[in-house]
Amino acid sequence: MLTKFETKSNRVKGLSFHSKRPWILASLHSGVIQLWDYRMGTLIDRFDEHDGPVRGVHFHKSQPLFVSGEVDEDEEDEGGWEDLDIHPEADTPRAAANAHTSVFVAPTLGMPVSQIWVQKSSLAAEHAAAGNFDTAMRLLNRQLGIKNFAPLKSLFLDLHTGSHSYLRAFSSAPVIPLAVERGWNASAVPNVRSPPALVYNFSQLEERLKAGYKSTTGGKFVEALRVFVGILHTIPLIVVESRREVDEVKELIVIVKEYVLGLQMELKRKELKDNPVRQQELAAYFTHCNLQLPHLRLALQNAISFCYKAKNLATAANFARRLLETNPPNENQAKLARQVLQAAERNMTDVSELNYDFRNPFVICGATYVPIYRGQKDVSCPYCTSRFVPSQEGQICTVCDLAVVGADASGLLCSPTQIR
C-alpha cells in the first residue's frame, strides 16, 4: 500500500525511519527537514536551520536525536547533532510563547484509558470493559464465588467491544481504538476520565424479566428458562448508581432464581412420563417456588390435576384450598378447585406416598429436587442463594450455572456507592 506525502521542494535528499515510533524524517533540497507521522499521514514538525540543500538525515538509534548534513554550491559542510531531549535542564530559560525553536519535543506517552478505568475500580463489569478479563474473573470469584466463566465469555466480549470505538485514518494504517466513557458530555472536565460505557444495564434486565413472565404464562417453559438464566448471567456484569438500585438488583436475583428452579423442575417432570409418583412430587414442589400470583395459580392447577388423577385426593385437596385462597379471577380455576374439594371430602386419602409434607416448612434442593425440611443441614450458592443438600458442596450451582455451592464470597458489588 502506497502512502504519499506532499511538500514544496525540488527533490528529497534523504529519509530516515525512527526505530520505535511511526516517524519518518525527510531532508529536502530547499534546506528544510520535515518530521512526518506515516501512520496518520500528518506533518508533526519542520526544521529550517540549514541554508542550503540538506544532503542527509538520520535518527539516533537510542537517543531522541537526529543528525543532518548540509551542502552548498562550493563545499559540503558537516552536519551536527540536533538535540531532541524531551527533558531539558531545570535552569534552561523558558522560551517565549511566540519564539521559534528547532528542538522537537516528543510527546510523553500517556496512560491508556483502559488502565485508568481499572486502577481504582472493584467492579467486574468495568474491568471486562477495559479488556482486563483476568482481573474481572478474579473479582467475580472473590465476590460471588463464580468459577464457571464459560457462560460469561460472550458478555465479556460485548462489554469490551461496546466500550470502544474504532477508527482507521487510511487503509494502510492500523485501527485506532477510542474509549467510550459513561455519561460524557461537552462540559466535562478535561483530562478527567469517566468510567467506561457499558452495553448492559438494569432497565434491560427489567424488560427481559417481563418477557420471561410472558413466556411462562404462555407455557413456553424452555424459552422462559433461557430468558431467566440469561438474566442471572448478566447481573454480575451490570453497574447501577444508587443504593436503592443495588437492593433492586439483589431482589431481582431472588425472583429470577425461583423461576429458574421452578421451570427446571417442571421440565424435568415432563421427562418422567413413566414415574407418576415423581411427577406428583415435582408438581407439588413447583407450587412452593416464590412465583407471581398468576403463575402460582397455574402451578397449583397443574398439581391438582396430577394428584387427583393419581387418586391422591388428600394432597389434591390441599392444593385446591391454596388455589381458592388466591381468589382466582378465572372461574374455571375456582370451579375445578371446588369440585376437587367436594370429591376429597368423601375420601380424604392418598393412594401413593409422596416425599412431600406441606405442613413442615421446607426449601427445595436445586440439584436433586428434594425438600430440605426445617432443621436439616443445607449449603447455598453464594451468588443466587439457591439451597442444596450437603452432598452438593463444591459443585457448580445448577441454578445459576456459575458459582460454586458453599464457596466463601464477599457478596455482590455492582455500584460505586458500595465502595465509597
N, C-alpha and C positions, 0 to 999 in steps of 0.2 A: 504494500500500500504506500503510495507516494504522498508525502506531506510537503507543501510548498510554503516558503517564507519569502515575502516580497520586501525589498528595500531599494533605496536610491543610491546606486554606486555602479561604476563601470564594470567592476568584477569583484568576486570574492577571492581573497588571497589565502585564507586559511580557515580551518574549522577544528574544533576540539569538543569532544563529549565529556561531560562530567562522569566520574566513575560510579556515583551513587544516586545522584539526583537527575531528574529528567531535563537537564540543561544542555545547551549547545552554545559555544562561543563562535562567533563569526568575525574574522578580521577582513576589513574592506579596503579597496583601493582608495576610497575617499578619506582614509585616515580614522575611520570610526570603528570601534569594537562594539558588537551587539551581543547581548545575552538573551537567549530565547528559551522558553519552555516548550519543548517539542510535543509534549502530550496535549497541552491546552492550545498550542498554536499561537501563543502570545509573546510579545516582547516584554521582558522583565526590566532590562536596564540597558543603557548605552554609555560608552566612554569616549570622550573626544580629546584625549590627551596627546595624540600624535598629530604632527604637522603634515606628514606625508603618508603614502600608502603603507599599511600595516602588513608586513611580509608574512608573519606567522603569529599564532597564538596557541597557548597550551595550558590546561588546568594542572595544578599541582596534584600529585597522587594522593596525598593525605591531608594537606592543609587547605584552608579556604582561600587559596591564592591562585592567580594565573600570571603567566609571563607572556609578553608580546614584543615583537620586533618590528622596527620601522625602517623604511628605506626611502632616501630622497634621490634626486636626479643625479648627484655626484657620487655619493657613497652610501654604504649600508651602515646604519647606526645599530649599536647593540640595544636590545630592549632591556627592560628592568622588571623586577617583580612588582606587581601591583597588589597592594595589601587589601585582602578581603576579610580581615579579622573582625569577627562579629562581637568580640569582647574588648573594646578599646580601653586603654589605661584610664584610671579614675581621674588623673589630672589633665586629661586631654580637654581643651576648651570646647564647649558646646557650639556647634555651628549655628549660624543664623538660619531662620526658617526658610528664607529665600535663597540661601547660598547653594551653589552647585558643587558637588563633590564627585570625585571619580571612584570613591570607595563604595563597593556594593556590599551591603549588609544582608546576609542570608536570613530569611525569616525563621524564627525559632519554631521548631516543631511543637505543636500544642498537644494536649492530652486528648485522645479520642473521646468522642461524646459517649460512646458505649461504656468506656471506663468510668466516666463521670457518673453515669446512671447507676452503676453498681457500687460505687465507693462507699456510700453510706446507707444503702438500701438493704433491707432484710425481706423484701417482698419477692417471692419466687417469680412472679409474672414479669417484673422489671428486669430481673437477671436473664430470663428467657428472651425478652425483647432485645436485650443488648447482645444476644448471641452467646452468653455465658451459660450454656446448658448444664455444665458440670456443677457449677455453684447453685443453679436453680434446683437441680435434683438433690443436692445435699441439704438445701433449705427445706424442701418438701419432706425429705426423710426425717430431718430433725423435728420439724413442726407437726407433721401429720403421720409419721411412720410409714410413708409411701415407699414401696420397694419395687413394685411393678410399674415401670415407666413406659412400657410399650404402648398403652392406650393414649399416652400424652404426647407421643412423638409428633403427630401432625399438628397438635395445638402449639407445641414449642415452635415449630417452623412457621406457623401462621403468625405468631406473636413477633418473631424476629423479622420476617419479611414485611409485616404490616406496620412496623415502626420505622421503616426506612423507605426512602425514595431513591431511585437510581437514575443517574444521568450519564450520557455519553457525549463528550464535546464534539468528536468527529469519529468516523468509522474506525480509524486505526488506533484510537485512544482507549485505554481501559475504562471500564464503568466506574463512575464515582458515586459511592453511597452517601446519601444525605440523611441525617437523623430527623425523624418527625417527632416533635415534642407535644406532650399533652397540655392542652389549654393555652397554647401560644397565641399571642396577639401582637399587633404592631407596637403597642405601648410597653411591651415587656422590657425589663432592664437589660441592656446589652451585656453580653458575656456571662449572663447568669442562666444556667441550663435548667430547663424544666424536666420532669420525669418523662419517660417515653410514652408516646401514644399507644394505646392498647386496642386490639381489634375485638376483644371480648369485654362485656360489661354486664352489670346486674340486670338492667332492663331487658336485655336479650334473653336472659335466663327466665325472667318472668313470662315472656311471650312463649318460650318453649314449654314452660310449665302448663300454660293454658292449652297448648297443642297436645301435651301428654294427657291432660284431663279429657279432652275431646275424644282422643283415640280410645281411652279407657271406657268412656260412656258408650262409644260405638262398638265395643267388643273387639277392637283391633289391638289385642294384647301384645303381640310381637312388636308392632310399631310403637306402641306406648312404652314398652320396656326399653326399646332403643333410645327413645327421647329422654326418659328419666335417667338412664345410665349416662347418656351424654351430658346431662346437667351435672351429675356427680363428678364427671371427669373434668368439667370446665371450671367448677367453683374454685379449686385451688389456684387457678391462674387468672383470677379477676382482682381488681383493686377498687375499693369504694372509699368515699371521702369522709364519712362520719361514723360515729359510734352507733347511731341508730341503724345505719345500713349494715354495719357489722353484725348486729343482732338479727337483722332480717336474713342475712346470708346464712347464719347458723341455724335459723329456723327453717330455711329452705332445705338445708341438708337433711334435717329430721323428716320433713314432709316427703322428700323425694325417696329417701331410703325405705320408708314404709311402703311406698308404691312399688319400688323395685322388688322388695321381699315378697309382697303380696302377689305381684304378677308372676314372679318366678315360681311360686307355689302353684298358682293356677295353671301355668303352662306345664308344670310337672304333673299335675293331676290329670291333664288331658292325655298324657302319655301312658297312664296306668289304667287302661280300659279293663284289664283282667284282675284288678285288685280293688273291689268295691269298698273294702274297709279303709284302705289307704286314701282312696278318693274322698271318702266322707271326712277323714281327718284333715286333709289338706283344705277341703272346702270350709271346714269349721275354723281352721287356723286363719284363713283369709279374712274371716269376719272380725278377727281381733287385731288386724292392722289398722292403724290410725288413718282412715280414708275420709274423703269428703262425703257428706251425708248421702248424696245420690248414689255414689259408688258403694257405700256401705249397704244401702238398701238392696242393690243388685247382688252383692255378695251374700247377704242374708237370704235372699230369694233363692239363690243358687244352692246354698247349704240346705235350706228347707226341702228343696226338690230331691237332692241326693239322699238325705236321711229318710225322708218319707217313703221313697221308692224302695229303700233297703229295710223298711219296717222298723227303723229306729225312731219310734214315734215320740218318745220322751225327749230325745235330743232335738228332733224336728220342732217339737212344741216350744222348746227354749228359744230357738231361732225365730219362730213365729211371734212370740211375745216381744222379743227385741225389735222385730220389724214394726210391729204395731206401736211400740213406744216412740218410734221416729215420726209418727203421724204421716205416713206416706201419702203424697198428693195423688198418686196413681191408684185408682180404685181397684184395679186388678191385683195389685200387690196386697192391698188390705184384705181383699176378698180371699185370696189364697191363704193368708196368714190365719184368718178366722176359721176357714174350713179345716186347716191342719189342726188347730187347737180343738175344734169340736171332735175330730176323729181321735185325737190323742187322749181326750178326757175319758173315752170309753175303754182305752187300753194303753195306759201310760207306762209302756215298757220299751226296751231296746232289744232287738234280736241279736245284734252283734256288739261286742265290747270294743270301744274306741279308746285310744290313748288321748283322751280329751275330758277334762274336768272343768266345766265353766264356772264352778263355784270357787275354785282355787286360782287366784291370780297367777298369770304366767307371761313370759315372753317367748318368742319363737327363735330357735337356733337358725341362723342364716345359712347354714351349710347342710345340716341334717333334716331340717324342717320338723323338729320335735319340740314339744313345750318344755321350757325350763321353769319349773314352778318356784314360787316364792320360797326362799331358804336354800335352794340348790345353788351350787357354785357355777359361775359362768365367767367368761372372758369377753372383752368387747374390742371392736375395731376403733383405733384411736382417731380415725377420720370420720366415718359415717355413723359411729356409735352403735352399729348393729351388734347383737349379742350372740354368743356361741357357747356350745358345751366346751368344757376344759380341754378335750382332746384336740380341738381345732387351734389351740395356741401355737403361734409360729407359722401358720398357714396364711396365704393371701386371702383377704376377705372376699367372699363370694358375692357380696352385695355390691360393693364399690369397685372391686377388682383392682384395687390399687395398694392398700395398706396391709401391713402385717398384723394379724389378730394378736392382741395382747402386747404389742410393742409400746415402749415408752415414747411419748411425744409431748412437746410443749404446748401444742394447740394451734388452731387456725390463725394465720396472720395475713390479713387481706386489706389493711388500711394503714396509712401513715399515722393516724390518730392512736393506733395501738403501740406505737414505738416512742412517741414523744413523752 
